[in-house]
Amino acid sequence: MSTIRSRMVSQTCSHQTSASNMDQPKQSSQQIVLNRTRFNSIEFETKYVELVLPRGRDVKFPIEISNYGAPTQINLTASNEIEDCVRFLHNDFAAVGKTVVDAIVHIRTQRHGSIAVTAGYGANTDSFNIDLIAEPYQEIDTAPGLAVPGEEEGYQKVSRISVHPAVKVVAALAFILVILKLFDMVPGYVGMVSAILLLVILIMYKLFTTSSQ
């Protein structure tokens, strides 16, 4: 008896340590009572457990087993609906006194199922229902001024307002110099440079307005 009790205590402590860094669900635990009313009897603190869990993360769900009789072989089994998202760190063991079994739950969407407890190598089996509810996604509000379409539209408007008047002024001066050259009122090289400048401005203006559309 002392050997079995020592082994159970060491197993319980080691499993509690390995799962100590897991998150805790909003409903903390389930309690199971053995051999209180009769040999191999199974009682639950509640027949329905609801856990609200974060999505995509391992969460520790402790199951406390209290045995009021002789050492009893215990096996925990998750139903088919949740067997892929529930695993037991300690299972198929002889329960002596009080033992804590950590179930690790990992979900992405809501799941419903049950966990069965078998006592005494199949002498008695009972189960409790469990709902695994995923926490809702958190929506991130975006300020209207930060929207990409608005920024792009505002940028285009500012660009057209700030660039177009300057281009028009330079083009007007170049055009005037070209006219003055026709009347020989300015040197020839000034008229030639003005004509080239006016041509370059017209080409750049055309390219700018095309890319801005």
ChimeraX commands (.cxc) that place a marker at each C-alpha (Angstrom):
marker #1 position 0.00,0.00,0.00 radius 0.5
marker #1 position 2.77,2.46,0.90 radius 0.5
marker #1 position 4.57,1.67,-2.38 radius 0.5
marker #1 position 1.45,2.38,-4.45 radius 0.5
marker #1 position 0.76,5.65,-2.56 radius 0.5
marker #1 position 4.35,6.87,-3.04 radius 0.5
marker #1 position 4.22,6.11,-6.75 radius 0.5
marker #1 position 0.92,7.93,-7.17 radius 0.5
marker #1 position 2.14,11.03,-5.32 radius 0.5
marker #1 position 5.30,11.22,-7.44 radius 0.5
marker #1 position 3.31,10.80,-10.69 radius 0.5
marker #1 position 0.82,13.48,-9.68 radius 0.5
marker #1 position 3.54,15.98,-8.77 radius 0.5
marker #1 position 5.46,15.40,-12.00 radius 0.5
marker #1 position 2.39,15.90,-14.18 radius 0.5
marker #1 position 1.34,19.01,-12.31 radius 0.5
marker #1 position 4.79,20.49,-12.88 radius 0.5
marker #1 position 4.81,19.72,-16.62 radius 0.5
marker #1 position 1.47,21.48,-17.13 radius 0.5
marker #1 position 2.11,24.43,-14.81 radius 0.5
marker #1 position 2.76,26.80,-17.70 radius 0.5
marker #1 position -0.59,26.12,-19.36 radius 0.5
marker #1 position -3.48,28.60,-19.39 radius 0.5
marker #1 position -6.38,28.06,-17.02 radius 0.5
marker #1 position -9.96,27.94,-18.38 radius 0.5
marker #1 position -12.70,30.09,-16.89 radius 0.5
marker #1 position -14.22,27.02,-15.19 radius 0.5
marker #1 position -11.25,25.78,-13.20 radius 0.5
marker #1 position -11.77,22.03,-12.66 radius 0.5
marker #1 position -13.96,18.96,-12.33 radius 0.5
marker #1 position -14.15,16.72,-9.24 radius 0.5
marker #1 position -14.75,12.96,-9.34 radius 0.5
marker #1 position -15.54,10.88,-6.22 radius 0.5
marker #1 position -14.94,7.11,-6.13 radius 0.5
marker #1 position -16.15,4.37,-3.76 radius 0.5
marker #1 position -18.17,6.69,-1.52 radius 0.5
marker #1 position -21.62,5.07,-1.92 radius 0.5
marker #1 position -20.53,1.55,-2.92 radius 0.5
marker #1 position -17.59,-0.36,-4.33 radius 0.5
marker #1 position -16.41,1.14,-7.68 radius 0.5
marker #1 position -19.06,3.87,-7.51 radius 0.5
marker #1 position -18.45,7.04,-9.56 radius 0.5
marker #1 position -19.83,10.50,-8.68 radius 0.5
marker #1 position -19.24,13.88,-10.35 radius 0.5
marker #1 position -19.31,17.33,-8.83 radius 0.5
marker #1 position -21.28,18.36,-11.93 radius 0.5
marker #1 position -22.56,16.37,-14.90 radius 0.5
marker #1 position -22.05,19.31,-17.26 radius 0.5
marker #1 position -18.87,21.34,-17.69 radius 0.5
marker #1 position -18.55,24.45,-19.85 radius 0.5
marker #1 position -15.08,25.77,-20.64 radius 0.5
marker #1 position -14.42,29.08,-22.41 radius 0.5
marker #1 position -10.99,28.77,-24.01 radius 0.5
marker #1 position -8.63,30.85,-26.16 radius 0.5
marker #1 position -8.32,29.64,-29.73 radius 0.5
marker #1 position -5.28,27.68,-30.84 radius 0.5
marker #1 position -3.59,27.43,-27.42 radius 0.5
marker #1 position -3.02,24.56,-24.98 radius 0.5
marker #1 position -5.16,25.00,-21.86 radius 0.5
marker #1 position -4.89,22.95,-18.67 radius 0.5
marker #1 position -8.14,21.53,-17.26 radius 0.5
marker #1 position -7.52,19.80,-13.90 radius 0.5
marker #1 position -9.66,16.80,-12.93 radius 0.5
marker #1 position -9.48,16.00,-9.20 radius 0.5
marker #1 position -10.20,12.40,-8.20 radius 0.5
marker #1 position -11.01,11.55,-4.57 radius 0.5
marker #1 position -11.07,7.87,-3.71 radius 0.5
marker #1 position -12.82,6.90,-0.44 radius 0.5
marker #1 position -12.07,3.17,-0.74 radius 0.5
marker #1 position -9.40,0.75,-1.83 radius 0.5
marker #1 position -7.00,1.63,-4.70 radius 0.5
marker #1 position -9.07,1.63,-7.87 radius 0.5
marker #1 position -7.86,1.40,-11.46 radius 0.5
marker #1 position -9.09,4.46,-13.39 radius 0.5
marker #1 position -9.23,5.19,-17.11 radius 0.5
marker #1 position -10.36,8.47,-18.70 radius 0.5
marker #1 position -11.66,8.58,-22.28 radius 0.5
marker #1 position -12.74,11.56,-24.39 radius 0.5
marker #1 position -15.67,10.94,-26.73 radius 0.5
marker #1 position -15.22,10.85,-30.51 radius 0.5
marker #1 position -16.38,14.46,-30.88 radius 0.5
marker #1 position -13.48,15.83,-28.83 radius 0.5
marker #1 position -10.84,13.09,-28.81 radius 0.5
marker #1 position -8.65,15.07,-31.23 radius 0.5
marker #1 position -8.52,18.15,-28.99 radius 0.5
marker #1 position -8.36,16.61,-25.47 radius 0.5
marker #1 position -5.43,14.60,-24.10 radius 0.5
marker #1 position -4.69,13.39,-20.58 radius 0.5
marker #1 position -1.21,13.79,-19.14 radius 0.5
marker #1 position -1.88,10.97,-16.62 radius 0.5
marker #1 position -4.22,8.09,-17.40 radius 0.5
marker #1 position -4.95,4.40,-16.74 radius 0.5
marker #1 position -3.65,4.39,-13.18 radius 0.5
marker #1 position -4.53,3.23,-9.68 radius 0.5
marker #1 position -6.28,6.06,-7.83 radius 0.5
marker #1 position -5.35,6.30,-4.15 radius 0.5
marker #1 position -6.64,9.07,-1.91 radius 0.5
marker #1 position -6.66,12.34,-3.85 radius 0.5
marker #1 position -5.17,12.53,-7.34 radius 0.5
marker #1 position -5.15,15.33,-9.90 radius 0.5
marker #1 position -5.23,14.49,-13.60 radius 0.5
marker #1 position -4.48,17.33,-16.00 radius 0.5
marker #1 position -6.38,17.31,-19.29 radius 0.5
marker #1 position -4.83,19.50,-21.99 radius 0.5
marker #1 position -7.42,21.08,-24.29 radius 0.5
marker #1 position -6.63,22.70,-27.65 radius 0.5
marker #1 position -9.48,24.06,-29.81 radius 0.5
marker #1 position -10.10,26.49,-32.66 radius 0.5
marker #1 position -13.89,26.24,-32.86 radius 0.5
marker #1 position -16.64,25.25,-30.44 radius 0.5
marker #1 position -16.80,21.53,-29.62 radius 0.5
marker #1 position -19.25,19.41,-27.63 radius 0.5
marker #1 position -18.62,15.94,-26.26 radius 0.5
marker #1 position -18.14,13.96,-23.06 radius 0.5
marker #1 position -15.44,12.45,-20.87 radius 0.5
marker #1 position -16.02,8.90,-19.60 radius 0.5
marker #1 position -14.55,7.50,-16.38 radius 0.5
marker #1 position -14.06,3.74,-16.07 radius 0.5
marker #1 position -13.39,2.29,-12.60 radius 0.5
marker #1 position -12.13,-1.15,-11.62 radius 0.5
marker #1 position -11.06,-2.45,-15.04 radius 0.5
marker #1 position -14.53,-1.91,-16.51 radius 0.5
marker #1 position -16.60,-2.70,-13.41 radius 0.5
marker #1 position -18.36,0.67,-13.65 radius 0.5
marker #1 position -18.37,3.49,-16.22 radius 0.5
marker #1 position -19.96,6.92,-16.08 radius 0.5
marker #1 position -19.41,10.17,-17.96 radius 0.5
marker #1 position -20.00,13.92,-17.84 radius 0.5
marker #1 position -20.81,16.24,-20.72 radius 0.5
marker #1 position -18.40,19.02,-21.68 radius 0.5
marker #1 position -18.77,22.07,-23.92 radius 0.5
marker #1 position -15.55,23.60,-25.23 radius 0.5
marker #1 position -16.39,27.17,-26.26 radius 0.5
marker #1 position -13.87,29.24,-28.22 radius 0.5
marker #1 position -13.44,32.85,-27.16 radius 0.5
marker #1 position -14.75,35.30,-29.80 radius 0.5
marker #1 position -12.28,36.97,-32.13 radius 0.5
marker #1 position -11.37,40.52,-31.11 radius 0.5
marker #1 position -12.12,43.09,-33.80 radius 0.5
marker #1 position -9.65,45.93,-34.32 radius 0.5
marker #1 position -11.28,49.26,-35.10 radius 0.5
marker #1 position -9.59,51.40,-37.74 radius 0.5
marker #1 position -9.97,55.16,-37.72 radius 0.5
marker #1 position -11.63,56.46,-40.93 radius 0.5
marker #1 position -8.67,58.78,-41.59 radius 0.5
marker #1 position -6.30,55.79,-41.71 radius 0.5
marker #1 position -8.11,54.00,-44.52 radius 0.5
marker #1 position -5.92,53.39,-47.56 radius 0.5
marker #1 position -8.39,54.64,-50.22 radius 0.5
marker #1 position -8.85,57.93,-48.38 radius 0.5
marker #1 position -5.12,58.43,-48.06 radius 0.5
marker #1 position -4.54,57.75,-51.72 radius 0.5
marker #1 position -7.28,60.12,-52.81 radius 0.5
marker #1 position -6.02,62.86,-50.50 radius 0.5
marker #1 position -2.47,62.40,-51.76 radius 0.5
marker #1 position -3.56,62.76,-55.37 radius 0.5
marker #1 position -5.53,65.91,-54.62 radius 0.5
marker #1 position -2.62,67.53,-52.77 radius 0.5
marker #1 position -0.20,66.58,-55.53 radius 0.5
marker #1 position -2.35,68.09,-58.25 radius 0.5
marker #1 position -2.94,71.29,-56.31 radius 0.5
marker #1 position 0.72,71.84,-55.36 radius 0.5
marker #1 position 2.35,70.80,-58.65 radius 0.5
marker #1 position 0.02,72.06,-61.36 radius 0.5
marker #1 position 0.22,75.81,-60.56 radius 0.5
marker #1 position 4.04,75.75,-60.56 radius 0.5
marker #1 position 4.11,73.92,-63.88 radius 0.5
marker #1 position 1.71,76.43,-65.37 radius 0.5
marker #1 position 3.80,79.41,-64.23 radius 0.5
marker #1 position 7.04,78.03,-65.67 radius 0.5
marker #1 position 5.31,77.07,-68.90 radius 0.5
marker #1 position 3.80,80.56,-69.20 radius 0.5
marker #1 position 7.23,82.20,-68.77 radius 0.5
marker #1 position 8.79,79.91,-71.35 radius 0.5
marker #1 position 5.96,80.63,-73.76 radius 0.5
marker #1 position 6.42,84.37,-73.31 radius 0.5
marker #1 position 10.14,84.10,-74.00 radius 0.5
marker #1 position 9.45,82.13,-77.16 radius 0.5
marker #1 position 7.06,84.85,-78.36 radius 0.5
marker #1 position 9.60,87.56,-77.56 radius 0.5
marker #1 position 12.20,85.67,-79.59 radius 0.5
marker #1 position 9.89,85.77,-82.58 radius 0.5
marker #1 position 9.99,89.59,-82.38 radius 0.5
marker #1 position 13.75,89.59,-81.80 radius 0.5
marker #1 position 13.26,91.13,-78.37 radius 0.5
marker #1 position 15.49,88.53,-76.64 radius 0.5
marker #1 position 18.70,86.82,-77.73 radius 0.5
marker #1 position 18.38,83.74,-79.92 radius 0.5
marker #1 position 19.76,81.29,-77.38 radius 0.5
marker #1 position 17.16,82.47,-74.84 radius 0.5
marker #1 position 14.36,81.71,-77.25 radius 0.5
marker #1 position 15.82,78.30,-78.09 radius 0.5
marker #1 position 16.24,77.35,-74.43 radius 0.5
marker #1 position 12.71,78.57,-73.67 radius 0.5
marker #1 position 11.27,76.51,-76.51 radius 0.5
marker #1 position 13.08,73.38,-75.30 radius 0.5
marker #1 position 11.96,74.05,-71.73 radius 0.5
marker #1 position 8.37,74.53,-72.83 radius 0.5
marker #1 position 8.48,71.23,-74.75 radius 0.5
marker #1 position 9.90,69.37,-71.75 radius 0.5
marker #1 position 7.25,70.85,-69.43 radius 0.5
marker #1 position 4.44,69.82,-71.79 radius 0.5
marker #1 position 5.79,66.25,-71.99 radius 0.5
marker #1 position 6.24,65.97,-68.20 radius 0.5
marker #1 position 2.80,67.45,-67.59 radius 0.5
marker #1 position 1.26,64.90,-69.90 radius 0.5
marker #1 position 3.06,62.04,-68.16 radius 0.5
marker #1 position 2.12,63.35,-64.71 radius 0.5
marker #1 position -1.57,63.70,-65.47 radius 0.5
marker #1 position -1.66,60.23,-67.05 radius 0.5
marker #1 position -0.01,58.53,-64.04 radius 0.5
marker #1 position -2.27,60.37,-61.58 radius 0.5
marker #1 position -5.47,59.01,-63.11 radius 0.5
marker link #1:1,2 radius 0.2
marker link #1:2,3 radius 0.2
marker link #1:3,4 radius 0.2
marker link #1:4,5 radius 0.2
marker link #1:5,6 radius 0.2
marker link #1:6,7 radius 0.2
marker link #1:7,8 radius 0.2
marker link #1:8,9 radius 0.2
marker link #1:9,10 radius 0.2
marker link #1:10,11 radius 0.2
marker link #1:11,12 radius 0.2
marker link #1:12,13 radius 0.2
marker link #1:13,14 radius 0.2
marker link #1:14,15 radius 0.2
marker link #1:15,16 radius 0.2
marker link #1:16,17 radius 0.2
marker link #1:17,18 radius 0.2
marker link #1:18,19 radius 0.2
marker link #1:19,20 radius 0.2
marker link #1:20,21 radius 0.2
marker link #1:21,22 radius 0.2
marker link #1:22,23 radius 0.2
marker link #1:23,24 radius 0.2
marker link #1:24,25 radius 0.2
marker link #1:25,26 radius 0.2
marker link #1:26,27 radius 0.2
marker link #1:27,28 radius 0.2
marker link #1:28,29 radius 0.2
marker link #1:29,30 radius 0.2
marker link #1:30,31 radius 0.2
marker link #1:31,32 radius 0.2
marker link #1:32,33 radius 0.2
marker link #1:33,34 radius 0.2
marker link #1:34,35 radius 0.2
marker link #1:35,36 radius 0.2
marker link #1:36,37 radius 0.2
marker link #1:37,38 radius 0.2
marker link #1:38,39 radius 0.2
marker link #1:39,40 radius 0.2
marker link #1:40,41 radius 0.2
marker link #1:41,42 radius 0.2
marker link #1:42,43 radius 0.2
marker link #1:43,44 radius 0.2
marker link #1:44,45 radius 0.2
marker link #1:45,46 radius 0.2
marker link #1:46,47 radius 0.2
marker link #1:47,48 radius 0.2
marker link #1:48,49 radius 0.2
marker link #1:49,50 radius 0.2
marker link #1:50,51 radius 0.2
marker link #1:51,52 radius 0.2
marker link #1:52,53 radius 0.2
marker link #1:53,54 radius 0.2
marker link #1:54,55 radius 0.2
marker link #1:55,56 radius 0.2
marker link #1:56,57 radius 0.2
marker link #1:57,58 radius 0.2
marker link #1:58,59 radius 0.2
marker link #1:59,60 radius 0.2
marker link #1:60,61 radius 0.2
marker link #1:61,62 radius 0.2
marker link #1:62,63 radius 0.2
marker link #1:63,64 radius 0.2
marker link #1:64,65 radius 0.2
marker link #1:65,66 radius 0.2
marker link #1:66,67 radius 0.2
marker link #1:67,68 radius 0.2
marker link #1:68,69 radius 0.2
marker link #1:69,70 radius 0.2
marker link #1:70,71 radius 0.2
marker link #1:71,72 radius 0.2
marker link #1:72,73 radius 0.2
marker link #1:73,74 radius 0.2
marker link #1:74,75 radius 0.2
marker link #1:75,76 radius 0.2
marker link #1:76,77 radius 0.2
marker link #1:77,78 radius 0.2
marker link #1:78,79 radius 0.2
marker link #1:79,80 radius 0.2
marker link #1:80,81 radius 0.2
marker link #1:81,82 radius 0.2
marker link #1:82,83 radius 0.2
marker link #1:83,84 radius 0.2
marker link #1:84,85 radius 0.2
marker link #1:85,86 radius 0.2
marker link #1:86,87 radius 0.2
marker link #1:87,88 radius 0.2
marker link #1:88,89 radius 0.2
marker link #1:89,90 radius 0.2
marker link #1:90,91 radius 0.2
marker link #1:91,92 radius 0.2
marker link #1:92,93 radius 0.2
marker link #1:93,94 radius 0.2
marker link #1:94,95 radius 0.2
marker link #1:95,96 radius 0.2
marker link #1:96,97 radius 0.2
marker link #1:97,98 radius 0.2
marker link #1:98,99 radius 0.2
marker link #1:99,100 radius 0.2
marker link #1:100,101 radius 0.2
marker link #1:101,102 radius 0.2
marker link #1:102,103 radius 0.2
marker link #1:103,104 radius 0.2
marker link #1:104,105 radius 0.2
marker link #1:105,106 radius 0.2
marker link #1:106,107 radius 0.2
marker link #1:107,108 radius 0.2
marker link #1:108,109 radius 0.2
marker link #1:109,110 radius 0.2
marker link #1:110,111 radius 0.2
marker link #1:111,112 radius 0.2
marker link #1:112,113 radius 0.2
marker link #1:113,114 radius 0.2
marker link #1:114,115 radius 0.2
marker link #1:115,116 radius 0.2
marker link #1:116,117 radius 0.2
marker link #1:117,118 radius 0.2
marker link #1:118,119 radius 0.2
marker link #1:119,120 radius 0.2
marker link #1:120,121 radius 0.2
marker link #1:121,122 radius 0.2
marker link #1:122,123 radius 0.2
marker link #1:123,124 radius 0.2
marker link #1:124,125 radius 0.2
marker link #1:125,126 radius 0.2
marker link #1:126,127 radius 0.2
marker link #1:127,128 radius 0.2
marker link #1:128,129 radius 0.2
marker link #1:129,130 radius 0.2
marker link #1:130,131 radius 0.2
marker link #1:131,132 radius 0.2
marker link #1:132,133 radius 0.2
marker link #1:133,134 radius 0.2
marker link #1:134,135 radius 0.2
marker link #1:135,136 radius 0.2
marker link #1:136,137 radius 0.2
marker link #1:137,138 radius 0.2
marker link #1:138,139 radius 0.2
marker link #1:139,140 radius 0.2
marker link #1:140,141 radius 0.2
marker link #1:141,142 radius 0.2
marker link #1:142,143 radius 0.2
marker link #1:143,144 radius 0.2
marker link #1:144,145 radius 0.2
marker link #1:145,146 radius 0.2
marker link #1:146,147 radius 0.2
marker link #1:147,148 radius 0.2
marker link #1:148,149 radius 0.2
marker link #1:149,150 radius 0.2
marker link #1:150,151 radius 0.2
marker link #1:151,152 radius 0.2
marker link #1:152,153 radius 0.2
marker link #1:153,154 radius 0.2
marker link #1:154,155 radius 0.2
marker link #1:155,156 radius 0.2
marker link #1:156,157 radius 0.2
marker link #1:157,158 radius 0.2
marker link #1:158,159 radius 0.2
marker link #1:159,160 radius 0.2
marker link #1:160,161 radius 0.2
marker link #1:161,162 radius 0.2
marker link #1:162,163 radius 0.2
marker link #1:163,164 radius 0.2
marker link #1:164,165 radius 0.2
marker link #1:165,166 radius 0.2
marker link #1:166,167 radius 0.2
marker link #1:167,168 radius 0.2
marker link #1:168,169 radius 0.2
marker link #1:169,170 radius 0.2
marker link #1:170,171 radius 0.2
marker link #1:171,172 radius 0.2
marker link #1:172,173 radius 0.2
marker link #1:173,174 radius 0.2
marker link #1:174,175 radius 0.2
marker link #1:175,176 radius 0.2
marker link #1:176,177 radius 0.2
marker link #1:177,178 radius 0.2
marker link #1:178,179 radius 0.2
marker link #1:179,180 radius 0.2
marker link #1:180,181 radius 0.2
marker link #1:181,182 radius 0.2
marker link #1:182,183 radius 0.2
marker link #1:183,184 radius 0.2
marker link #1:184,185 radius 0.2
marker link #1:185,186 radius 0.2
marker link #1:186,187 radius 0.2
marker link #1:187,188 radius 0.2
marker link #1:188,189 radius 0.2
marker link #1:189,190 radius 0.2
marker link #1:190,191 radius 0.2
marker link #1:191,192 radius 0.2
marker link #1:192,193 radius 0.2
marker link #1:193,194 radius 0.2
marker link #1:194,195 radius 0.2
marker link #1:195,196 radius 0.2
marker link #1:196,197 radius 0.2
marker link #1:197,198 radius 0.2
marker link #1:198,199 radius 0.2
marker link #1:199,200 radius 0.2
marker link #1:200,201 radius 0.2
marker link #1:201,202 radius 0.2
marker link #1:202,203 radius 0.2
marker link #1:203,204 radius 0.2
marker link #1:204,205 radius 0.2
marker link #1:205,206 radius 0.2
marker link #1:206,207 radius 0.2
marker link #1:207,208 radius 0.2
marker link #1:208,209 radius 0.2
marker link #1:209,210 radius 0.2
marker link #1:210,211 radius 0.2
marker link #1:211,212 radius 0.2
marker link #1:212,213 radius 0.2
view
